[in-house]
Amino acid sequence: MIASGLKRKLKAVQDTIPEDHAIRLHRAISWIKAAEEQEKTPDLKFISLWIAMNSLYSMDEARFEAMAERDRFAAFVDRLLALDTDERLYNLLWNKFSGPVRLLIENKFVYGPFWDFQRGEARDWERGFQKSISDANQALSKKNVNYLLRIVLDRLYVLRNQLIHGGATYKSSVNRSQVKDGGNLLISLLPMVIDIMLGHPEEDWGKIYFPVV
């Protein structure tokens, strides 16, 4: 199981890393475990994994709170990529590109402007959608992992909003593919993110939300 392996890694270094950092990682791992327990329920699996992601990048700071959610997420991704000197995130995306990554990128239901069009807020979404697919392929070929990861995470963020804000029916037969693909991608991505953070406890990851009191 992924969570149990991550828990062992954390326990091995827990006494040598800052307490806030250990708590942050512990919380994220607990939600990965929850996701593993929901393997047969894609909705709850994805939601659990997104909570794990939130555990990793959320901070209890006024400056952080003032940033838009996507900007917070983007800042976290930038930091991860700067620390990922072995290009593990790129290799993950490369290995997964024929599977959940490509399927997610090519799914119009997790492309934000598609929904803007449905609400009458945009005239054309298809041109931008096709360009984003082309851009993702180009970013992969040029090893522009920052741009590729941003496209992928943007799709995941639309899916997150759909589920968290009540825009989907639990266990619905509609639009199941993106929920499953999103969960499969996050369950691969999150352990790698935790590994990077475990390897860099000296980084200032910020104060955790709701400290243990």
C-alpha positions as CSV (number, residue, x, y, z in Angstrom):
1,M,0.0,0.0,0.0
2,I,1.3,3.5,-0.9
3,A,0.3,5.2,2.4
4,S,2.0,2.6,4.6
5,G,5.2,3.0,2.7
6,L,5.1,6.7,3.0
7,K,4.3,6.4,6.7
8,R,7.4,4.3,7.2
9,K,9.6,6.9,5.4
10,L,8.2,9.7,7.5
11,K,8.7,7.8,10.7
12,A,12.3,7.2,9.9
13,V,13.1,10.9,9.8
14,Q,10.3,12.3,12.0
15,D,12.7,13.2,14.9
16,T,15.0,15.1,12.6
17,I,12.6,17.4,10.8
18,P,10.5,20.4,12.0
19,E,7.3,19.5,13.8
20,D,5.1,21.5,11.4
21,H,6.6,19.8,8.4
22,A,6.1,16.3,10.0
23,I,2.4,17.1,10.8
24,R,1.8,18.4,7.3
25,L,3.1,15.2,5.7
26,H,1.4,13.0,8.3
27,R,-2.0,14.6,7.5
28,A,-1.4,14.2,3.7
29,I,-0.4,10.5,4.1
30,S,-3.6,9.9,6.2
31,W,-5.7,11.1,3.3
32,I,-3.8,9.0,0.8
33,K,-4.7,6.1,3.0
34,A,-8.3,7.2,2.9
35,A,-8.2,7.3,-0.9
36,E,-6.8,3.7,-1.0
37,E,-9.7,2.6,1.1
38,Q,-12.1,4.2,-1.4
39,E,-10.6,2.5,-4.5
40,K,-14.0,1.3,-5.6
41,T,-15.6,4.7,-5.2
42,P,-13.8,7.1,-7.6
43,D,-15.6,10.2,-6.3
44,L,-14.4,9.7,-2.7
45,K,-11.0,8.6,-3.9
46,F,-10.5,11.8,-5.8
47,I,-11.8,14.0,-3.0
48,S,-9.5,12.3,-0.5
49,L,-6.5,12.8,-2.7
50,W,-7.3,16.5,-3.2
51,I,-7.5,16.9,0.6
52,A,-4.1,15.3,0.7
53,M,-2.8,17.8,-1.8
54,N,-4.3,20.7,0.2
55,S,-2.6,19.4,3.3
56,L,0.7,19.7,1.5
57,Y,0.5,23.2,0.1
58,S,-1.9,25.1,2.4
59,M,-0.3,27.7,4.8
60,D,-1.7,29.6,7.8
61,E,-0.3,33.0,6.6
62,A,-1.9,36.3,5.7
63,R,0.1,36.6,2.5
64,F,-0.9,33.1,1.5
65,E,-4.5,33.7,2.2
66,A,-4.5,36.9,0.1
67,M,-3.4,34.9,-3.0
68,A,-6.0,33.3,-5.3
69,E,-6.3,29.6,-4.9
70,R,-4.8,28.9,-8.3
71,D,-1.9,31.2,-7.6
72,R,-1.2,29.4,-4.3
73,F,-1.2,26.1,-6.1
74,A,1.1,27.5,-8.9
75,A,3.6,28.8,-6.3
76,F,3.7,25.4,-4.7
77,V,4.3,23.7,-8.0
78,D,7.1,26.1,-8.9
79,R,8.8,25.3,-5.6
80,L,8.5,21.6,-6.2
81,L,9.9,21.8,-9.7
82,A,12.9,23.8,-8.4
83,L,13.7,21.1,-5.9
84,D,13.1,18.2,-8.3
85,T,16.6,18.1,-9.7
86,D,16.2,14.5,-10.7
87,E,13.2,15.3,-12.9
88,R,11.0,12.8,-11.2
89,L,7.9,14.7,-11.9
90,Y,8.7,15.0,-15.6
91,N,9.5,11.3,-15.8
92,L,6.2,10.5,-14.1
93,L,4.3,12.6,-16.6
94,W,6.2,11.1,-19.5
95,N,5.4,7.5,-18.3
96,K,1.8,8.3,-17.7
97,F,1.2,10.4,-20.8
98,S,-0.3,7.6,-22.8
99,G,-2.7,6.9,-19.9
100,P,-4.5,9.2,-17.5
101,V,-2.5,12.3,-18.4
102,R,-3.4,12.3,-22.0
103,L,-7.0,11.2,-21.3
104,L,-7.4,14.1,-18.8
105,I,-5.9,16.7,-21.2
106,E,-8.2,15.5,-24.0
107,N,-11.4,15.5,-21.9
108,K,-13.4,18.7,-22.7
109,F,-15.4,18.2,-19.4
110,V,-12.4,19.3,-17.3
111,Y,-11.5,22.3,-19.6
112,G,-12.7,25.5,-17.9
113,P,-13.7,27.5,-21.0
114,F,-16.0,24.6,-22.0
115,W,-18.2,25.4,-19.0
116,D,-17.9,29.1,-19.6
117,F,-19.4,28.5,-23.0
118,Q,-22.3,26.5,-21.5
119,R,-23.0,29.5,-19.3
120,G,-23.0,31.9,-22.2
121,E,-19.8,33.6,-21.0
122,A,-17.6,32.6,-24.0
123,R,-18.2,32.3,-27.7
124,D,-15.7,29.7,-28.6
125,W,-13.9,27.1,-26.5
126,E,-12.9,24.5,-29.0
127,R,-10.0,26.5,-30.5
128,G,-8.4,27.1,-27.1
129,F,-9.1,23.4,-26.2
130,Q,-7.2,22.1,-29.2
131,K,-4.4,24.5,-28.6
132,S,-4.0,23.4,-25.0
133,I,-3.7,19.8,-26.2
134,S,-1.1,20.8,-28.8
135,D,0.7,22.9,-26.1
136,A,0.8,19.9,-23.8
137,N,2.3,17.7,-26.4
138,Q,4.9,20.3,-27.3
139,A,5.7,20.9,-23.6
140,L,6.3,17.2,-23.2
141,S,8.6,16.9,-26.2
142,K,10.6,20.0,-25.0
143,K,10.7,18.8,-21.4
144,N,8.9,21.9,-20.3
145,V,7.5,20.1,-17.2
146,N,6.5,23.4,-15.5
147,Y,4.0,24.2,-18.4
148,L,2.8,20.7,-18.8
149,L,2.2,20.2,-15.1
150,R,0.3,23.5,-15.1
151,I,-2.0,22.3,-17.9
152,V,-2.6,19.0,-16.1
153,L,-3.2,20.6,-12.7
154,D,-5.6,23.1,-14.3
155,R,-7.7,20.2,-15.6
156,L,-7.6,18.6,-12.1
157,Y,-8.6,21.9,-10.5
158,V,-11.8,22.1,-12.7
159,L,-12.6,18.5,-11.7
160,R,-12.0,19.4,-8.1
161,N,-14.4,22.4,-8.3
162,Q,-17.1,20.2,-10.0
163,L,-17.0,17.7,-7.1
164,I,-16.3,19.9,-4.1
165,H,-18.9,22.5,-5.1
166,G,-21.7,20.0,-5.6
167,G,-21.6,20.0,-9.4
168,A,-21.7,16.3,-9.8
169,T,-23.9,13.4,-8.5
170,Y,-22.4,10.8,-6.3
171,K,-21.7,7.6,-8.2
172,S,-23.2,9.2,-11.3
173,S,-22.8,7.3,-14.6
174,V,-22.1,10.6,-16.3
175,N,-18.6,11.8,-16.8
176,R,-17.0,9.0,-14.9
177,S,-13.8,8.8,-17.0
178,Q,-12.3,12.1,-15.8
179,V,-12.9,11.2,-12.1
180,K,-11.2,7.9,-12.5
181,D,-8.3,9.4,-14.6
182,G,-7.9,12.3,-12.1
183,G,-7.7,9.9,-9.2
184,N,-5.2,7.6,-11.0
185,L,-3.0,10.5,-11.8
186,L,-3.1,12.0,-8.2
187,I,-2.4,8.6,-6.6
188,S,0.8,8.5,-8.6
189,L,1.7,12.2,-8.3
190,L,1.2,12.7,-4.5
191,P,3.8,10.1,-3.3
192,M,6.4,11.8,-5.5
193,V,5.5,15.2,-4.1
194,I,5.8,13.9,-0.5
195,D,9.2,12.3,-1.4
196,I,10.5,15.7,-2.6
197,M,9.2,17.4,0.5
198,L,10.6,14.8,2.8
199,G,14.0,15.3,1.1
200,H,13.9,19.0,1.7
201,P,12.8,19.7,5.3
202,E,15.1,22.8,5.4
203,E,12.7,24.5,3.1
204,D,10.2,26.9,4.6
205,W,6.9,25.2,3.8
206,G,5.0,27.6,5.9
207,K,2.9,27.3,9.1
208,I,0.3,24.5,8.9
209,Y,-3.5,25.2,9.0
210,F,-5.1,24.4,12.4
211,P,-2.0,23.3,14.4
212,V,-2.3,20.6,17.0
213,V,-3.2,22.2,20.3
